[in-house]
Amino acid sequence: MTVIPPHTRPPLNDVEFPAVEVTYPDSDGAPMAETDIHVTLIAMLLLMLRTFFRTRPDVYVAGNMFVYYQDGNPRRVVSPDLFIVYGVPTHYRRSWFTWKEGKGLDVVFEFTSESTAEADQFTKKGLYEWLGVKEYFLFDPLDEYLKPRLQGFRLVDGVYQPIPLVGGQLQSEVLGLTLNAEKEMLTLTVAQTGERLLPPGEEAVARRKAEAEVERLRAELERLKATKKD
């Protein structure tokens, strides 16, 4: 066997190593949430917000998705319960990569449970602050782990400041919505109009009622026009 003397070996920096492909998993196999209440809450708010932003092709709403924030390091990952991003296409994604999208998250919701209470209030809060998430909201649907159960933070000069809880409500300046805790649910209301965002089933019923009322008024108007001609 030929042995190359140490003084004749090429420097380590000059040796070409084969490129290693970095794998970014899109699931860890863990359940979506701790209780049925948490699962329902995430699903309802996800659909409500997607419906609210349905005319905005530049607003992306997702939940329970891996968010990778350092290129080449799959361990730098977080999975918010719900998040919203402005200024990006709304197409479906398996995971979110900040360096590919060109930006991070704008708003994050975490729905606190027994196993996430500490991380939601400290670890994740510090991470979202560092990542530049503009608003961070925490809600405890069981009212057991957060006091108060609804909390919000807004980024001011790179540091999170508490959003005042007024009458049990929080204002999201980024979303233009008012957040309010009602039993196990978190309700969302349009700040300018007071219109409440409805779950998909209720929203469909309300839309059909509104359409029926429009048809009734149109028919009444036609009847009055015909009466006037006579």
C-alpha positions as CSV (number, residue, x, y, z in Angstrom):
1,M,0.0,0.0,0.0
2,T,1.3,3.4,-0.9
3,V,1.4,5.9,2.0
4,I,1.5,9.6,1.2
5,P,3.9,11.4,3.6
6,P,2.1,14.1,5.7
7,H,4.1,17.0,4.3
8,T,3.0,16.1,0.7
9,R,-0.7,15.7,1.4
10,P,-3.0,18.5,0.1
11,P,-4.4,20.9,2.7
12,L,-7.8,19.9,4.0
13,N,-9.4,23.1,2.6
14,D,-8.3,22.0,-0.9
15,V,-9.9,18.6,-0.7
16,E,-13.3,18.4,-2.5
17,F,-16.0,16.6,-0.5
18,P,-19.2,15.3,-2.1
19,A,-22.1,17.6,-1.5
20,V,-24.5,16.4,1.2
21,E,-28.2,17.0,0.5
22,V,-29.9,18.5,3.5
23,T,-33.3,17.0,4.2
24,Y,-36.1,19.1,5.7
25,P,-38.9,16.9,7.1
26,D,-42.5,18.3,6.7
27,S,-43.8,16.2,9.7
28,D,-42.5,14.8,13.0
29,G,-45.3,12.3,13.3
30,A,-46.7,14.0,16.4
31,P,-50.4,14.7,16.6
32,M,-51.7,18.1,15.5
33,A,-52.8,19.2,18.9
34,E,-53.2,18.0,22.5
35,T,-57.0,18.0,22.8
36,D,-60.1,18.0,20.5
37,I,-60.8,21.5,21.6
38,H,-57.3,22.6,20.4
39,V,-57.8,20.8,17.1
40,T,-61.2,22.3,16.5
41,L,-59.9,25.8,17.4
42,I,-57.0,25.6,15.0
43,A,-59.2,24.3,12.2
44,M,-62.0,26.8,12.7
45,L,-59.7,29.8,12.9
46,L,-57.7,28.6,9.9
47,L,-60.8,28.4,7.7
48,M,-62.2,31.7,9.0
49,L,-59.0,33.6,8.3
50,R,-58.7,32.0,4.9
51,T,-62.3,33.0,4.1
52,F,-61.6,36.5,5.4
53,F,-58.6,36.9,3.1
54,R,-60.1,35.0,0.2
55,T,-59.9,38.1,-2.1
56,R,-56.3,38.7,-1.2
57,P,-53.9,36.6,-3.3
58,D,-51.0,38.0,-1.4
59,V,-51.9,36.8,2.0
60,Y,-51.0,33.3,3.1
61,V,-52.7,31.6,6.1
62,A,-51.5,28.2,7.4
63,G,-51.2,26.2,10.6
64,N,-49.4,23.3,12.2
65,M,-46.6,23.6,9.5
66,F,-42.9,23.4,9.9
67,V,-41.2,26.8,9.5
68,Y,-37.5,26.6,8.8
69,Y,-35.5,29.7,9.4
70,Q,-31.9,28.8,8.8
71,D,-30.6,27.5,5.4
72,G,-28.7,24.3,5.7
73,N,-29.8,23.5,9.3
74,P,-33.1,21.5,9.6
75,R,-32.9,21.7,13.4
76,R,-33.7,25.4,13.2
77,V,-37.4,24.9,12.9
78,V,-40.6,25.9,14.7
79,S,-44.2,24.8,14.1
80,P,-46.8,27.5,15.0
81,D,-50.4,26.5,15.5
82,L,-51.5,29.3,13.1
83,F,-49.6,32.0,11.2
84,I,-50.3,34.7,8.6
85,V,-47.9,36.2,6.1
86,Y,-48.5,39.2,3.8
87,G,-46.9,39.8,0.5
88,V,-46.5,36.2,-0.7
89,P,-48.6,33.9,-3.0
90,T,-51.3,31.8,-1.5
91,H,-50.4,28.5,-3.1
92,Y,-50.1,25.4,-0.9
93,R,-46.8,24.5,0.7
94,R,-45.4,21.5,2.5
95,S,-43.2,23.6,4.8
96,W,-42.2,27.3,5.0
97,F,-38.6,28.3,4.3
98,T,-37.8,31.9,5.2
99,W,-34.8,32.1,2.8
100,K,-36.8,30.7,-0.1
101,E,-39.9,32.9,0.5
102,G,-37.7,36.0,1.1
103,K,-39.5,36.8,4.4
104,G,-40.6,35.5,7.7
105,L,-44.0,35.4,9.4
106,D,-46.1,38.5,10.2
107,V,-48.6,37.1,12.8
108,V,-48.5,33.9,14.9
109,F,-51.1,32.3,17.1
110,E,-50.3,29.7,19.7
111,F,-53.1,27.8,21.5
112,T,-51.7,26.9,24.9
113,S,-52.0,23.5,26.5
114,E,-50.4,21.8,29.4
115,S,-47.4,20.6,27.4
116,T,-46.8,23.9,25.6
117,A,-47.5,26.5,28.3
118,E,-43.9,27.1,29.2
119,A,-42.6,27.1,25.6
120,D,-45.4,29.4,24.4
121,Q,-44.6,32.0,27.1
122,F,-40.9,31.9,27.0
123,T,-39.0,29.9,24.3
124,K,-41.3,30.6,21.4
125,K,-42.0,34.1,22.4
126,G,-38.2,34.8,22.4
127,L,-37.8,33.1,19.0
128,Y,-40.7,34.9,17.4
129,E,-39.3,38.2,18.7
130,W,-35.9,37.3,17.2
131,L,-37.5,36.3,13.9
132,G,-39.3,39.6,13.6
133,V,-42.9,38.3,13.9
134,K,-44.9,41.5,14.1
135,E,-47.6,40.2,16.4
136,Y,-47.8,37.2,18.6
137,F,-51.0,36.0,20.3
138,L,-51.5,33.3,22.9
139,F,-54.9,31.8,23.9
140,D,-55.6,29.1,26.4
141,P,-59.0,27.6,25.4
142,L,-59.2,25.6,28.7
143,D,-58.4,28.7,30.9
144,E,-56.0,26.6,32.9
145,Y,-52.4,27.6,31.9
146,L,-52.4,31.3,31.0
147,K,-53.4,34.3,33.2
148,P,-55.0,36.1,31.5
149,R,-56.0,33.4,29.1
150,L,-55.7,35.7,26.1
151,Q,-52.4,37.6,25.6
152,G,-50.8,39.5,22.8
153,F,-47.5,41.1,22.0
154,R,-46.5,43.6,19.3
155,L,-43.0,44.1,18.0
156,V,-41.8,47.7,18.8
157,D,-38.2,48.5,17.8
158,G,-37.3,44.8,17.8
159,V,-38.7,44.1,21.2
160,Y,-42.1,42.6,22.1
161,Q,-44.5,44.9,24.1
162,P,-47.7,43.6,25.6
163,I,-50.9,44.6,23.7
164,P,-53.3,46.1,26.2
165,L,-56.3,43.9,27.0
166,V,-59.3,46.2,26.9
167,G,-62.6,44.8,28.0
168,G,-61.2,41.3,27.6
169,Q,-60.3,42.1,23.9
170,L,-57.1,42.5,22.0
171,Q,-56.6,44.6,18.8
172,S,-54.5,43.2,16.0
173,E,-53.2,46.1,14.0
174,V,-51.7,43.9,11.4
175,L,-54.8,41.9,10.8
176,G,-57.3,44.6,11.4
177,L,-59.2,42.3,13.7
178,T,-60.5,42.3,17.3
179,L,-59.8,39.1,19.3
180,N,-62.1,38.0,22.1
181,A,-62.3,34.9,24.3
182,E,-65.8,33.3,24.4
183,K,-65.8,30.0,26.4
184,E,-63.4,27.6,24.6
185,M,-63.4,29.6,21.4
186,L,-61.5,32.7,20.2
187,T,-63.8,35.0,18.2
188,L,-62.5,37.4,15.5
189,T,-64.3,40.7,14.6
190,V,-63.4,43.2,11.9
191,A,-62.3,46.2,13.8
192,Q,-63.7,48.8,11.4
193,T,-67.1,47.3,10.8
194,G,-67.8,45.2,13.9
195,E,-68.6,42.3,11.6
196,R,-67.8,38.9,13.2
197,L,-66.0,36.3,11.3
198,L,-68.0,33.1,11.1
199,P,-67.0,29.4,10.9
200,P,-67.4,28.0,7.4
201,G,-70.8,26.4,8.1
202,E,-72.3,29.5,9.7
203,E,-70.8,31.7,7.1
204,A,-72.5,29.7,4.3
205,V,-75.8,29.9,6.1
206,A,-75.4,33.7,6.6
207,R,-74.5,34.1,3.0
208,R,-77.6,32.2,1.8
209,K,-79.8,34.3,4.1
210,A,-78.3,37.5,2.7
211,E,-78.8,36.3,-0.8
212,A,-82.4,35.4,-0.1
213,E,-83.0,38.8,1.5
214,V,-81.5,40.5,-1.6
215,E,-83.8,38.5,-3.9
216,R,-86.8,39.4,-1.6
217,L,-86.0,43.1,-1.8
218,R,-85.5,43.0,-5.6
219,A,-88.9,41.3,-6.0
220,E,-90.5,43.9,-3.7
221,L,-88.9,46.7,-5.8
222,E,-90.2,45.2,-9.0
223,R,-93.7,44.8,-7.5
224,L,-93.7,48.5,-6.4
225,K,-92.6,49.6,-9.9
226,A,-95.4,47.6,-11.5
227,T,-97.9,49.1,-9.0
228,K,-96.8,52.6,-9.8
229,K,-97.3,52.0,-13.5
230,D,-100.8,50.9,-13.0
